Amino acid sequence: MDKIHINKISELNRDKLINFYQKSFNFKNSVLINYEWRYRSGFCNYEPLALTVDNQICGHAGLIPVKLKLNEKVETAIWFTDFFINPVYRSRGYGKLLTEAWMKICPNQITLCNNKSLRIFKKLKWSYNNNFVRKIKFYNFHRILPILRKNSQLEISYDSLGELKLEEQNIKTIKDITLIEQKNLAKKKIGIVRDESWFIWRILECPYKKNIFIFSYKNNYFIVNVKIKNNLKILNLIYSSLTVEDELLKIFNPFVKKNKIDYLNYISKEKKMNFNMPWKKKINFAFFSNEKFIMNDIENDLDDIQYIDSDIDYL
């Protein structure tokens, strides 16, 4: 019989854990060696869990702690991320066992997940919807075919972008963004609390922040992650204080043309989308709470999830 243990990752050998991450997840090295940042270690003293079988790490349930505004109260919640069971040990109930242990960490849980994970969450009475959509705006259609792609360089130009202004990555900029974010959140019944400490962790302490750029446009702020993948130059719009989609895309047109961006990724709210398309893909958003009214509020009123919130930006 297998000897099964579930431990906090801080209780495991670091080298052994990094070796597991390297084999199990497609982490970039900058994120791999800074996994404590990835899971926002130290915030609320929450940390991921690992499942070991016969002293070998075979499963993992990651998390990112966050605050949720619920009416006039603020509650703690955790994003479920980096869920993995070694294929050798699947179909033995270990995924359900690990998830049940993970759910005891915090009473409020949210996740963006694939269909396989969603099947486990459904068994554990989670609710879910497809109210959020990952959208892609293609610019260079001729480069979709790999044979037509030349090597791309991560060289960024900020000249002649009109009213779109590059901002410094510093505390002052973070404070300005936070002020606008708090004003927007005050108008909502429920929302993710992106406060100053949250932006400091997510931007200023980010191990790949050299690829992250902050822009302002009139009274709005945008945060983007520019990266190269398969010789394509990708612009991930990971945060926007502006919600008008058409206007948002127009604002970034000069930047896209100047820097020869191949496509732009972003998340949009769109209910009742029946099927996926190459430029539009439904996202499984699942959630659970010990309080039924919290689940109802999340289902009906949570309308602002962005790339910057969960791990979708650095997958």
C-alpha positions, 0 to 999 in steps of 0.5 A: 500500500502506498504511504501517502502524506500531504504537507505544506511546501515549506516542510519539504526539501527545497531542491526536491521541490524545485526538481518537482516543479521543473518536471511537472510545470513549464515554469520559466527559470526566473519563476521556478527559483522564485516560487515563494513569490509565485504563491505570495508566501507570507501573506496570511501565512497560507502556502501550497500543499504537496502530496508525497507517495513513498517519499516522492512528491507526486502531487501539488495544489498551489494557491495565491491568497487575496482579499475579496470585498463582499458588500462592506466587508473584506474576506480572505480568499485563495486562488487555486493554482498549479494543481497537478497529480503525477500521471502514474498516480491518477485515477486513485482519488489522490486529486480529490484527497489533495483538493479536500485538504487544500480547501481546509486552508481558507473558507473562500476559494476561487480558480480559473481551471481546465476541464479536468480540474473542473470535474474534481471541483464539481464533485466537491460541490463547487459552483462555476460559470463561463462568464469570462473569456480569453480574447486574442486580437491578431495583428500579423496574420501572415505570421500565424504559420511557423514557417513564416516567422522570423526571430523576434527581439524583445526590443520595445520602443515608446516613441510617438505613442500619442497620449499613451505614456510610459510610467516608472515602476515605483511606489508613486506609480503604484499609489496612483494606480491603487487610488483609481482601483479603490475608487472603482472597487467602491462602486461594486458590491463584490470585487478583488481587492488590489491594494498597494501591498498587492500591486507591490507584490505583483509588479515591483517584486515580480521576478520577470518585471523587466518584461512588464510595462505600466502605461497611463492614458488620461486618467487610466492605467494599464499594465502589460507583459510583453514576451516572446513565444515561438518567435511571436511577440505577444502583448498580454494586457494584464491589468486595465482600469478602463473597461470599455473594450473597443476604446482600449484596443484603439489606445494600444494601436500605436504601441502595437504597430511601433513594436510589431506585436503579433497578437494581444491577449486579454480577459473580457466578461462575456456571458452565454458564449456557446463555443470556442473560437481561435480568437475567443476562448471560454474560461472556466471560473469555479468557486466555493465558500462555506457561506452560501450568500458569498457563493451567490454574490460571486456568481452574480456580481463578480465582474472583474477578473484580469490576467494579473489576478491568477496565474494565467499571465505566467502559465 
